[in-house]
Amino acid sequence: MMRVIATAGLLVVLGATAGVAERNLIPTLDNQPDVCPDQPPEPQWMQDIDVRESHKRLLIQQIYRAQSLQRIVEAQSCECPTRYPSWDSAEGIFVKHFAASEYWDIVEATSEYRRQANELRREAMPICEAAGNW
């Protein structure tokens, strides 16, 4: 009888623990970054862009990423304002050089900025890892 009670008690404890653990695995829609929580959000117009224009948003994101990694490499520092600056510069480049561009020109430019960012990533990653911002 004691063995049955002990087994039942153990099952209750393990079941409760599993329930709590399962609740902790429920995904949320919270988009809080792991590093540099004060990083500036994308401009609202980019978030609201029509799906048919989303290739423009991707280009601006890649411009921003390449500029960010370039700054890290040049400064040899990965402080949050260096890694996550304002979006103004990336927006400015897009407006000046690509706002009136055709779809395939934007796709080509996006690939080029992605390539640049991926090359810079190799140098920037150890700098940011050392700073705890990767």
C-alpha angles and dihedrals in degrees: 000000000000089000091055092049092047091049092048091049091049091050091051092051094046092045092052092047091050090050092053092046091049091052089054090058095058108116119234131203090235108127098197109152121234093227131035097010092191095063112139116258122238112273111273094242089060091052090049097045117134114257090242088061097044091110086071091055090051091052093051090048091053092046089051092047094049092047092048094051091045090055091050092051094045094047094038084221133106102196113151097255089052095048096039110031126163117294091235097099095049090046090049093053091048094049094045099045111018113022093099096036125122122250097260093047089055092047090051092048090048090055091049094050090046090052091050092048093049091052092049091046091071090060097037098048098070090046091053094042089055089052092047091242103114 
